[in-house]
Amino acid sequence: MSPLLSIEDLTVHFKIRRGLSRKSVDVVHAVDDVSLQIEAGETLALVGESGSGKTTIARAILGLNKPTAGRIVFEGRDLAALKRRERRAAMREAQVVFQDPYSSLSPRLTVRDVIAEPLRAQTKLSGAELNDRVLELLEMVGLGTQHLWRRPHEFSGGQCQRIAVARALALEPKLIVLDEPTSALDVSVQARILVLLKELQRKLGFAYLFIAHDLAVVEAVADTVAVLYLGQIVESGPTELVLRDPRHPYTRALLASVPSPDPELRSELGIIKGEVPSAVRPPSGCRFHPRCPFVMDICPKEQPELRETSGGRRLACHLADDFAFPPIVRPEGDEGAASREPQQRSSGEGGRPEADEPPPYGRSMKEALFGSRRKARLVPGSMADRSERDT
Amino acid sequence: MADLLEIRDLRLQFNSLRGTVKALDGVNLTVREHEIIGLVGESGCGKTITGLSVLGLLPRPQAEYTGGEILFRGDDFLVKSEAEMEEIRGGLVSMVFQDPLASLNPVFRVGEQIARVVRLHRGLGKKEAREAAVAALERVGLPGSETILGSYPHQLSGGMRQRACMAMALSCDSPLLIADEPTTALDVTIQAQILRLLLDLRERLGIAQILITHNVGVAAQACDRVAVMYAGSVVEQGRTAEVLKASRHPYTTALYECLPQDKKAEELTTIPGSVPDLIDPPSGCRFHPRCAHAMEVCKDVKPEPTPLSDEHWAACHWVAQQEGVA
């Protein structure tokens, strides 16, 4: 069976134009050579920091951005080759829910009109039939009929997001793009929206393209995940595989940066230095090399190919597949940290004269953070490195 | 360690046209010297208002304190005059906010903005103030500061802006920093760097911090102690591990259960109902309509803190009953 959506070598560049002649002076490499597939009924998550191209990919699928190169094949049809009218019909099958629930609903429309709008535009439903359908949708997302005549400002963020979901469901799409659907919401509301989304998917069988930066959310909802960095896929594959045993240093860095809610597990905060570089002039070779703790000579020279490894994983990294990464999180006061301490001392680096001395304040911050000194040193000039020298 | 700041039974209401918003309903919070305490809760629970109250930044007469005190080393901030508060803000307590772009002035260079704080508070001359600004920037991990001093806020990245804000807040060596969602607007890798910085500031300079956050993970990783707020009061407070791993208040437990960590979407639990409207808050314990353990007494009487260990307490009738206190 061919996949529901197949993206082949998608490239989206934006030209920066300046001056009276609107001459193109620079090019933003928003998305470069991205290939993805979504099967019917599955959830694919796109993960990455701001500027990684997540939203650009989604917008290209929805026809809101024009691809510079590459093909987007939806249900076996190349979207770029379709005529305007055919394209419009095809787009019934792909709907979207945006991040900010307030700005994605018109403040002037009542809930009924918001949900009825796609039905009016794309179907011949009217009168009682239209009403019934709107009520049915409202019920599906867990809102009562008393909300029908209210306007978006009367609702909480979670309720607005439910209305946006109802609108996306109206045309019975095969694919729903969820662009950070819960990042504007509180955790207790987020949990409910995620439960709702999963339940609807089970009942109605559509696929999700789930865009998120919160890896915990991704782990909860996605079947497969693709990690993006500066417009390119660095690692993708089944969620369990990629997030439980990441093989790309960037995926590991992302996971390590997420603060664990379990205070007994120590996240390696701040192991990754610097910020995402500009997409106007992306770094040579592997785009992650300036921030990579494991950078090698080859990395700035040659771009690693996205190659298939085991278990359906795709990986773009020059490191060997079986490279032994240090652990991402570990229990507080783990021996791993203790065994690394002596190395640190004998190597004569690190400014603290008496490492046995308890830290000046509070609980042992050294164990919590500098337990990973060995790794921190791999990142010259990083904050860990600096603070050691300062003390 | 000694108490740096103690908020006792702080009550605050806003007088609005729609009615009186009972925003804070008896907030109890203790901040020790050199510690990071997390103030955790969902939107609208009063975290930020508590922080702003410490600095006396809420507009009066709209904001009306109906009780309680804010003791900084034994000195009540609520009875200070505006002129005295001017000295306190930046001098004793400073604050960084969620959106660094909105808290920096877009038309002045970053260096000028930091230097101005130092000149106002410490009465330094132009040249010395500039040096102080460089030192402050270096302290927050922005070296090569000459270029940053001369930049406008829009020329910096989000992480650098937040560091610049923190440099400004720390430029007068205040012993207490209130960080209001300092990482919420940032990407995770930058968030991790800023959290590292907060821990680092505490370790190197001994700056006590109130870290206001809705992110339980941030609190778990950065704080010594955690206070959980719901609808205007602190419901549970204690060491981070006690509050998060051995929580007793039903709200803390429910909040922790909502986190998607290591769960499939089908396993996520939710809290029934929604956050109450504080114009007409529930009587008694404000959490009782959503609480799985609600009893008759919860509807009528606001629960007092029940001590659970030397640091840990929870304000809940159900917990009190279990402990055999009630």
Interface residues (C-beta under 8 A of the other chain):
Chain A: E49 S50 S156 G158 D186 V187 S188 V189 Q190 A191 R192 L194 V195 L197 K198 H213 D214 L215 A216 V217 E219 A220 V221 A253 L254 A256 S257 V258 P259 S260 P261 D262 P263 E264 R266 S267 L269 G270 I271 I272 K273 E275 V276 P359 P360 Y361 G362 R363 M365 A368 L369 M383 A384 R386 S387 D390 T391
Chain B: H34 E35 I36 E42 S43 G141 S157 G159 M160 D187 V188 T189 I190 Q191 A192 Q193 L195 R196 L197 L199 D200 R202 E203 R204 G206 H214 N215 V216 G217 V218 A220 Q221 A222 D224 T240 A241 L244 K245 A254 L255 Y256 C258 L259 P260 Q261 D262 K263 K264 A265 E266 L268 T269 T270 I271 S274
